[in-house]
Amino acid sequence: MFDAHALRAQFPLLMRAPGLIYLDNAATTQKPLAVLDAERHFYETANANVHRGSHRLAVAATDAFEGARASVARFIHAASSDEIVFTRGTTEAINLVAQSWGAANLHAGDEIILTTLEHHANIVPWQMLAARCGAIIRPVRLLSDGSLDIEHFHTLLSDKTRLVGLTHISNAIGSELPVADLIAAAHRFGARVLIDGAQAVAHKTIDVQALDADFYVFSSHKVYGPTGIGALWARAEILAAMPPWQGGGEMIERVSFETTSYAPAPARFEAGTPAIAQTVGFAAALDWLQAQDRPAIARHEDALRQQLEQGLGQIGGLRVIGTATHKGPVVSVAFSEAHPYDVAQFLDAREIAVRVGNHCAQPLLSSLGLQGTLRASFAAYNTADDVTSLLTGLSETLALLA
């Protein structure tokens, strides 16, 4: 049996706040001691810049940094660590693809397919690109349960489709997409596919080679790691053909005032001094998670989601938004009378941390006729007692607000 209470003891913040019920994991997860120790160990033993010095600290820093790249590659089963580009997170990774690959390959009349489930980070960069090059964005509708309208997706695919952007798991309502099938369908029309894996990597085993995606992006801070660091994975042949996005040190081979030649990937896309300590912490988080019983954690998180959804069915004045058959550990709730922000404030007084708002998914919420929801999202350290406390808090809060 998976012991969430024992795992919780590895998280210093949670141990310092024993009454805290933290259910905002889709926004950011707490960090285990292994991650905090890895960052501090780097600063205490190997703090120097990478790739630029021959002294022992520089060598140690470079080894730690490139070792982290190898850890990320192993975590998502990339063919090579050279297919991993470090970014500030999912948002920057998508912008990199849009501004490099997209700017070089999309032209007037080309089509970009996105789903109504997408986070703003997988909408706005493509809108900005489309405004410049004349491409057209085609959104895929949802079914009433919050799952993707697969039939509509297939009708949108055509010889004009150049890029398909798909969230693996919706951050707002938890719907999980059948990404392998969607990727295969898009490839039959010659389109490239980018998968936003920000909400998936902490909960599912990812094999980018088996998925056959072209780009897969995710953030460290949603998978128990530091903020300000994330990764873009892309096929080696795609990266090799992409032009640089940002210029500066580190991404060059030779510079003169007449011309500049660029380093091969991934260095070509990592201009300037990187977030070295955060990258080391990122790798520590992935290594820590790999050392856990991941199938047991997945079953545990799904059981918590089901427990919450069943309990919510016994409380009047609310409804669960997003009831797709396949979901990540995310539950979003709308209220018939109360405002989500008011409910969240009452819950916060009980030390229950949830998220309210549009969750950076305004097109999704608008399609559902909503301005916002209250969202609870689970991680490995959450417990059945957390769910019980949330249900009690919701029931009593709605009674007070009635």
Disulfide bonds with the S-S distance in Angstrom:
none
